[in-house]
Amino acid sequence: MFLCHRNILQSSLDIVLEIQGAKIVLTGDLNADFNTMEGTKLRTLASNYELTIHINEATRITETSKTTLDQVVTNIPQMVKS
């Protein structure tokens, strides 16, 4: 999901960040596990826009797998506790 909607997200971030002091909180199931191409793209996007990825542990755990799909990404890391 993240990979196919990345251009829309980038365009939206460009618009929002034109507003000085804009605060960004992006949450949800981004389907961007860090061990996949989607996860790499999310990390790159976050870096390019100076965003912090707050979830670094598996959010979906089954008997056979552990993945990090659900995310909280912000430009206000001091406001996220846990």
N, CA, C and O atoms as a Tinker XYZ file with bonds, in Angstrom:
   328  protein
     1  N      0.818000   -1.188000    0.000000    73     2
     2  CA     0.000000    0.000000    0.000000    64     1     3
     3  C      0.866000    1.259000    0.000000    63     2     4     5
     4  O      0.617000    2.178000   -0.780000    81     3
     5  N      1.859000    1.309000    0.848000    73     3     6
     6  CA     2.680000    2.519000    0.939000    64     5     7
     7  C      3.312000    2.844000   -0.405000    63     6     8     9
     8  O      3.277000    3.989000   -0.857000    81     7
     9  N      3.888000    1.835000   -1.039000    73     7    10
    10  CA     4.615000    2.061000   -2.277000    64     9    11
    11  C      3.712000    2.637000   -3.365000    63    10    12    13
    12  O      4.135000    3.526000   -4.104000    81    11
    13  N      2.485000    2.150000   -3.476000    73    11    14
    14  CA     1.615000    2.618000   -4.552000    64    13    15
    15  C      1.028000    3.999000   -4.264000    63    14    16    17
    16  O      0.582000    4.666000   -5.198000    81    15
    17  N      1.010000    4.449000   -3.023000    73    15    18
    18  CA     0.462000    5.762000   -2.672000    64    17    19
    19  C      1.545000    6.769000   -2.289000    63    18    20    21
    20  O      1.240000    7.862000   -1.814000    81    19
    21  N      2.788000    6.404000   -2.493000    73    19    22
    22  CA     3.907000    7.245000   -2.068000    64    21    23
    23  C      3.887000    8.608000   -2.747000    63    22    24    25
    24  O      4.142000    9.616000   -2.088000    81    23
    25  N      3.593000    8.671000   -4.045000    73    23    26
    26  CA     3.579000    9.961000   -4.746000    64    25    27
    27  C      2.504000   10.884000   -4.195000    63    26    28    29
    28  O      2.726000   12.089000   -4.072000    81    27
    29  N      1.346000   10.336000   -3.863000    73    27    30
    30  CA     0.276000   11.136000   -3.266000    64    29    31
    31  C      0.726000   11.661000   -1.910000    63    30    32    33
    32  O      0.500000   12.827000   -1.585000    81    31
    33  N      1.356000   10.810000   -1.126000    73    31    34
    34  CA     1.850000   11.227000    0.187000    64    33    35
    35  C      2.904000   12.316000    0.046000    63    34    36    37
    36  O      2.874000   13.303000    0.781000    81    35
    37  N      3.827000   12.153000   -0.879000    73    35    38
    38  CA     4.862000   13.167000   -1.081000    64    37    39
    39  C      4.243000   14.504000   -1.485000    63    38    40    41
    40  O      4.643000   15.549000   -0.973000    81    39
    41  N      3.290000   14.481000   -2.379000    73    39    42
    42  CA     2.622000   15.718000   -2.804000    64    41    43
    43  C      1.917000   16.382000   -1.630000    63    42    44    45
    44  O      1.965000   17.603000   -1.476000    81    43
    45  N      1.268000   15.577000   -0.809000    73    43    46
    46  CA     0.564000   16.111000    0.359000    64    45    47
    47  C      1.548000   16.718000    1.355000    63    46    48    49
    48  O      1.293000   17.789000    1.906000    81    47
    49  N      2.658000   16.046000    1.585000    73    47    50
    50  CA     3.675000   16.573000    2.498000    64    49    51
    51  C      4.244000   17.886000    1.968000    63    50    52    53
    52  O      4.472000   18.819000    2.738000    81    51
    53  N      4.474000   17.962000    0.669000    73    51    54
    54  CA     4.988000   19.199000    0.075000    64    53    55
    55  C      4.032000   20.367000    0.337000    63    54    56    57
    56  O      4.470000   21.471000    0.662000    81    55
    57  N      2.747000   20.121000    0.196000    73    55    58
    58  CA     1.747000   21.168000    0.424000    64    57    59
    59  C      1.710000   21.575000    1.892000    63    58    60    61
    60  O      1.728000   22.762000    2.215000    81    59
    61  N      1.658000   20.584000    2.780000    73    59    62
    62  CA     1.561000   20.868000    4.218000    64    61    63
    63  C      2.800000   21.598000    4.718000    63    62    64    65
    64  O      2.693000   22.522000    5.524000    81    63
    65  N      3.956000   21.196000    4.254000    73    63    66
    66  CA     5.199000   21.779000    4.765000    64    65    67
    67  C      5.459000   23.186000    4.239000    63    66    68    69
    68  O      6.406000   23.839000    4.676000    81    67
    69  N      4.638000   23.661000    3.312000    73    67    70
    70  CA     4.724000   25.061000    2.901000    64    69    71
    71  C      4.223000   25.986000    4.013000    63    70    72    73
    72  O      4.532000   27.177000    4.027000    81    71
    73  N      3.459000   25.433000    4.927000    73    71    74
    74  CA     2.925000   26.197000    6.053000    64    73    75
    75  C      3.971000   26.172000    7.167000    63    74    76    77
    76  O      4.287000   25.116000    7.714000    81    75
    77  N      4.498000   27.337000    7.490000    73    75    78
    78  CA     5.531000   27.410000    8.520000    64    77    79
    79  C      4.970000   26.919000    9.848000    63    78    80    81
    80  O      3.898000   27.347000   10.275000    81    79
    81  N      5.695000   26.026000   10.493000    73    79    82
    82  CA     5.286000   25.494000   11.789000    64    81    83
    83  C      4.280000   24.357000   11.704000    63    82    84    85
    84  O      3.741000   23.929000   12.724000    81    83
    85  N      4.022000   23.865000   10.498000    73    83    86
    86  CA     3.050000   22.775000   10.338000    64    85    87
    87  C      3.518000   21.544000   11.104000    63    86    88    89
    88  O      4.698000   21.191000   11.092000    81    87
    89  N      2.578000   20.913000   11.759000    73    87    90
    90  CA     2.872000   19.698000   12.512000    64    89    91
    91  C      2.253000   18.511000   11.764000    63    90    92    93
    92  O      1.094000   18.547000   11.351000    81    91
    93  N      3.059000   17.467000   11.606000    73    91    94
    94  CA     2.628000   16.287000   10.853000    64    93    95
    95  C      2.576000   15.093000   11.784000    63    94    96    97
    96  O      3.527000   14.811000   12.512000    81    95
    97  N      1.456000   14.397000   11.751000    73    95    98
    98  CA     1.306000   13.120000   12.449000    64    97    99
    99  C      0.667000   12.175000   11.450000    63    98   100   101
   100  O     -0.495000   12.345000   11.079000    81    99
   101  N      1.418000   11.188000   11.020000    73    99   102
   102  CA     0.952000   10.194000   10.064000    64   101   103
   103  C      0.884000    8.862000   10.795000    63   102   104   105
   104  O      1.895000    8.379000   11.304000    81   103
   105  N     -0.291000    8.274000   10.850000    73   103   106
   106  CA    -0.437000    6.996000   11.549000    64   105   107
   107  C     -1.204000    6.019000   10.678000    63   106   108   109
   108  O     -1.943000    6.408000    9.774000    81   107
   109  N     -1.016000    4.762000   10.966000    73   107   110
   110  CA    -1.824000    3.755000   10.298000    64   109   111
   111  C     -1.029000    2.563000    9.833000    63   110   112   113
   112  O      0.168000    2.436000   10.090000    81   111
   113  N     -1.734000    1.697000    9.143000    73   111   114
   114  CA    -1.160000    0.482000    8.570000    64   113   115
   115  C     -0.577000    0.852000    7.216000    63   114   116   117
   116  O     -1.283000    0.851000    6.207000    81   115
   117  N      0.704000    1.166000    7.194000    73   115   118
   118  CA     1.357000    1.608000    5.958000    64   117   119
   119  C      1.887000    0.450000    5.122000    63   118   120   121
   120  O      2.354000    0.660000    4.003000    81   119
   121  N      1.820000   -0.772000    5.652000    73   119   122
   122  CA     2.351000   -1.936000    4.936000    64   121   123
   123  C      3.772000   -1.672000    4.458000    63   122   124   125
   124  O      4.114000   -1.964000    3.312000    81   123
   125  N      4.579000   -1.129000    5.323000    73   123   126
   126  CA     5.954000   -0.787000    4.971000    64   125   127
   127  C      6.913000   -1.394000    5.985000    63   126   128   129
   128  O      7.639000   -0.675000    6.672000    81   127
   129  N      6.911000   -2.721000    6.074000    73   127   130
   130  CA     7.829000   -3.401000    6.978000    64   129   131
   131  C      9.261000   -3.066000    6.588000    63   130   132   133
   132  O      9.581000   -2.988000    5.402000    81   131
   133  N     10.115000   -2.868000    7.571000    73   131   134
   134  CA    11.479000   -2.420000    7.324000    64   133   135
   135  C     12.324000   -3.414000    6.540000    63   134   136   137
   136  O     13.366000   -3.038000    6.003000    81   135
   137  N     11.905000   -4.658000    6.462000    73   135   138
   138  CA    12.653000   -5.670000    5.721000    64   137   139
   139  C     12.205000   -5.768000    4.270000    63   138   140   141
   140  O     12.579000   -6.708000    3.569000    81   139
   141  N     11.416000   -4.814000    3.817000    73   139   142
   142  CA    10.902000   -4.844000    2.450000    64   141   143
   143  C     11.276000   -3.567000    1.705000    63   142   144   145
   144  O     11.761000   -2.607000    2.304000    81   143
   145  N     11.048000   -3.564000    0.407000    73   143   146
   146  CA    11.270000   -2.371000   -0.410000    64   145   147
   147  C     10.396000   -1.223000    0.087000    63   146   148   149
   148  O     10.836000   -0.074000    0.106000    81   147
   149  N      9.156000   -1.526000    0.491000    73   147   150
   150  CA     8.261000   -0.494000    1.002000    64   149   151
   151  C      8.827000    0.159000    2.255000    63   150   152   153
   152  O      8.722000    1.373000    2.428000    81   151
   153  N      9.421000   -0.638000    3.124000    73   151   154
   154  CA    10.031000   -0.112000    4.337000    64   153   155
   155  C     11.218000    0.791000    4.039000    63   154   156   157
   156  O     11.407000    1.818000    4.691000    81   155
   157  N     12.007000    0.406000    3.059000    73   155   158
   158  CA    13.133000    1.229000    2.635000    64   157   159
   159  C     12.634000    2.562000    2.097000    63   158   160   161
   160  O     13.210000    3.608000    2.396000    81   159
   161  N     11.578000    2.532000    1.313000    73   159   162
   162  CA    10.997000    3.760000    0.760000    64   161   163
   163  C     10.451000    4.654000    1.877000    63   162   164   165
   164  O     10.591000    5.876000    1.819000    81   163
   165  N      9.827000    4.048000    2.895000    73   163   166
   166  CA     9.317000    4.832000    4.023000    64   165   167
   167  C     10.457000    5.509000    4.759000    63   166   168   169
   168  O     10.364000    6.691000    5.090000    81   167
   169  N     11.531000    4.780000    5.018000    73   167   170
   170  CA    12.686000    5.371000    5.699000    64   169   171
   171  C     13.282000    6.524000    4.881000    63   170   172   173
   172  O     13.660000    7.554000    5.440000    81   171
   173  N     13.362000    6.350000    3.578000    73   171   174
   174  CA    13.887000    7.398000    2.714000    64   173   175
   175  C     12.980000    8.622000    2.735000    63   174   176   177
   176  O     13.454000    9.752000    2.843000    81   175
   177  N     11.684000    8.393000    2.631000    73   175   178
   178  CA    10.721000    9.494000    2.671000    64   177   179
   179  C     10.836000   10.248000    3.993000    63   178   180   181
   180  O     10.884000   11.478000    4.010000    81   179
   181  N     10.879000    9.514000    5.085000    73   179   182
   182  CA    10.988000   10.139000    6.405000    64   181   183
   183  C     12.273000   10.964000    6.502000    63   182   184   185
   184  O     12.256000   12.080000    7.020000    81   183
   185  N     13.341000   10.438000    6.023000    73   183   186
   186  CA    14.611000   11.156000    6.053000    64   185   187
   187  C     14.546000   12.419000    5.204000    63   186   188   189
   188  O     14.995000   13.481000    5.636000    81   187
   189  N     13.992000   12.312000    4.001000    73   187   190
   190  CA    13.908000   13.459000    3.089000    64   189   191
   191  C     13.065000   14.592000    3.657000    63   190   192   193
   192  O     13.341000   15.762000    3.395000    81   191
   193  N     12.041000   14.253000    4.431000    73   191   194
   194  CA    11.138000   15.258000    4.984000    64   193   195
   195  C     11.414000   15.548000    6.461000    63   194   196   197
   196  O     10.630000   16.226000    7.125000    81   195
   197  N     12.528000   15.031000    6.964000    73   195   198
   198  CA    12.925000   15.229000    8.361000    64   197   199
   199  C     11.829000   14.789000    9.325000    63   198   200   201
   200  O     11.486000   15.496000   10.273000    81   199
   201  N     11.285000   13.588000    9.052000    73   199   202
   202  CA    10.251000   12.991000    9.893000    64   201   203
   203  C     10.864000   11.885000   10.732000    63   202   204   205
   204  O     11.848000   11.260000   10.336000    81   203
   205  N     10.276000   11.653000   11.886000    73   203   206
   206  CA    10.729000   10.587000   12.780000    64   205   207
   207  C      9.784000    9.410000   12.686000    63   206   208   209
   208  O      8.567000    9.572000   12.780000    81   207
   209  N     10.343000    8.223000   12.501000    73   207   210
   210  CA     9.569000    6.986000   12.534000    64   209   211
   211  C      9.628000    6.490000   13.977000    63   210   212   213
   212  O     10.706000    6.214000   14.503000    81   211
   213  N      8.470000    6.379000   14.605000    73   211   214
   214  CA     8.430000    6.079000   16.034000    64   213   215
   215  C      8.311000    4.593000   16.362000    63   214   216   217
   216  O      8.685000    4.180000   17.459000    81   215
   217  N      7.814000    3.804000   15.462000    73   215   218
   218  CA     7.614000    2.380000   15.739000    64   217   219
   219  C      8.747000    1.591000   15.093000    63   218   220   221
   220  O      8.896000    1.595000   13.871000    81   219
   221  N      9.536000    0.922000   15.910000    73   219   222
   222  CA    10.680000    0.168000   15.403000    64   221   223
   223  C     10.631000   -1.305000   15.782000    63   222   224   225
   224  O     11.578000   -2.050000   15.528000    81   223
   225  N      9.530000   -1.719000   16.387000    73   223   226
   226  CA     9.354000   -3.123000   16.758000    64   225   227
   227  C      8.147000   -3.679000   16.022000    63   226   228   229
   228  O      7.304000   -2.926000   15.535000    81   227
   229  N      8.070000   -4.985000   15.943000    73   227   230
   230  CA     6.974000   -5.634000   15.226000    64   229   231
   231  C      5.615000   -5.238000   15.804000    63   230   232   233
   232  O      5.424000   -5.199000   17.019000    81   231
   233  N      4.684000   -4.947000   14.906000    73   231   234
   234  CA     3.319000   -4.603000   15.316000    64   233   235
   235  C      2.339000   -5.704000   14.947000    63   234   236   237
   236  O      1.210000   -5.725000   15.437000    81   235
   237  N      2.760000   -6.606000   14.098000    73   235   238
   238  CA     1.949000   -7.767000   13.733000    64   237   239
   239  C      2.782000   -9.012000   13.998000    63   238   240   241
   240  O      3.796000   -9.250000   13.342000    81   239
   241  N      2.342000   -9.788000   14.955000    73   239   242
   242  CA     3.080000  -10.990000   15.338000    64   241   243
   243  C      2.159000  -12.192000   15.210000    63   242   244   245
   244  O      1.080000  -12.235000   15.800000    81   243
   245  N      2.604000  -13.165000   14.428000    73   243   246
   246  CA     1.873000  -14.426000   14.303000    64   245   247
   247  C      2.820000  -15.546000   14.718000    63   246   248   249
   248  O      3.956000  -15.299000   15.125000    81   247
   249  N      2.342000  -16.759000   14.610000    73   247   250
   250  CA     3.198000  -17.903000   14.957000    64   249   251
   251  C      4.374000  -18.034000   14.003000    63   250   252   253
   252  O      5.399000  -18.616000   14.359000    81   251
   253  N      4.239000  -17.500000   12.791000    73   251   254
   254  CA     5.279000  -17.688000   11.777000    64   253   255
   255  C      5.977000  -16.412000   11.331000    63   254   256   257
   256  O      6.945000  -16.480000   10.574000    81   255
   257  N      5.510000  -15.247000   11.784000    73   255   258
   258  CA     6.154000  -14.024000   11.305000    64   257   259
   259  C      5.997000  -12.874000   12.291000    63   258   260   261
   260  O      5.130000  -12.877000   13.165000    81   259
   261  N      6.873000  -11.892000   12.113000    73   259   262
   262  CA     6.808000  -10.642000   12.854000    64   261   263
   263  C      7.064000   -9.527000   11.844000    63   262   264   265
   264  O      8.087000   -9.533000   11.160000    81   263
   265  N      6.147000   -8.581000   11.749000    73   263   266
   266  CA     6.308000   -7.478000   10.809000    64   265   267
   267  C      5.957000   -6.153000   11.473000    63   266   268   269
   268  O      5.193000   -6.097000   12.436000    81   267
   269  N      6.534000   -5.101000   10.933000    73   267   270
   270  CA     6.260000   -3.751000   11.410000    64   269   271
   271  C      5.470000   -3.050000   10.316000    63   270   272   273
   272  O      6.048000   -2.488000    9.386000    81   271
   273  N      4.155000   -3.085000   10.430000    73   271   274
   274  CA     3.288000   -2.496000    9.410000    64   273   275
   275  C      2.607000   -1.237000    9.902000    63   274   276   277
   276  O      2.451000   -0.280000    9.143000    81   275
   277  N      2.201000   -1.224000   11.150000    73   275   278
   278  CA     1.502000   -0.075000   11.713000    64   277   279
   279  C      2.543000    0.947000   12.152000    63   278   280   281
   280  O      3.542000    0.589000   12.775000    81   279
   281  N      2.315000    2.209000   11.833000    73   279   282
   282  CA     3.344000    3.204000   12.052000    64   281   283
   283  C      2.808000    4.495000   12.631000    63   282   284   285
   284  O      1.629000    4.823000   12.493000    81   283
   285  N      3.698000    5.213000   13.278000    73   283   286
   286  CA     3.481000    6.591000   13.707000    64   285   287
   287  C      4.706000    7.346000   13.198000    63   286   288   289
   288  O      5.836000    7.051000   13.588000    81   287
   289  N      4.470000    8.322000   12.325000    73   287   290
   290  CA     5.548000    9.105000   11.722000    64   289   291
   291  C      5.209000   10.579000   11.944000    63   290   292   293
   292  O      4.110000   11.018000   11.606000    81   291
   293  N      6.141000   11.343000   12.506000    73   291   294
   294  CA     5.844000   12.744000   12.810000    64   293   295
   295  C      7.046000   13.644000   12.559000    63   294   296   297
   296  O      8.172000   13.185000   12.362000    81   295
   297  N      6.764000   14.941000   12.574000    73   295   298
   298  CA     7.854000   15.916000   12.618000    64   297   299
   299  C      7.884000   16.604000   13.986000    63   298   300   301
   300  O      8.511000   17.648000   14.160000    81   299
   301  N      7.193000   15.995000   14.945000    73   299   302
   302  CA     7.174000   16.509000   16.322000    64   301   303
   303  C      7.467000   15.348000   17.289000    63   302   304   305
   304  O      6.610000   14.973000   18.090000    81   303
   305  N      8.672000   14.788000   17.209000    73   303   306
   306  CA     8.986000   13.602000   18.011000    64   305   307
   307  C      8.846000   13.827000   19.507000    63   306   308   309
   308  O      8.561000   12.884000   20.244000    81   307
   309  N      9.039000   15.048000   19.967000    73   307   310
   310  CA     8.937000   15.337000   21.397000    64   309   311
   311  C      7.506000   15.156000   21.908000    63   310   312   313
   312  O      7.297000   15.062000   23.118000    81   311
   313  N      6.531000   15.108000   21.023000    73   311   314
   314  CA     5.132000   14.962000   21.424000    64   313   315
   315  C      4.690000   13.504000   21.502000    63   314   316   317
   316  O      3.576000   13.225000   21.945000    81   315
   317  N      5.541000   12.572000   21.081000    73   315   318
   318  CA     5.183000   11.148000   21.087000    64   317   319
   319  C      5.922000   10.477000   22.230000    63   318   320   321
   320  O      7.151000   10.499000   22.294000    81   319
   321  N      5.154000    9.881000   23.130000    73   319   322
   322  CA     5.750000    9.235000   24.304000    64   321   323
   323  C      5.888000    7.729000   24.104000    63   322   324   325
   324  O      6.969000    7.168000   24.284000    81   323
   325  N      4.789000    7.081000   23.732000    73   323   326
   326  CA     4.825000    5.625000   23.537000    64   325   327
   327  C      3.642000    5.203000   22.700000    63   326   328
   328  O      3.480000    4.016000   22.415000    81   327
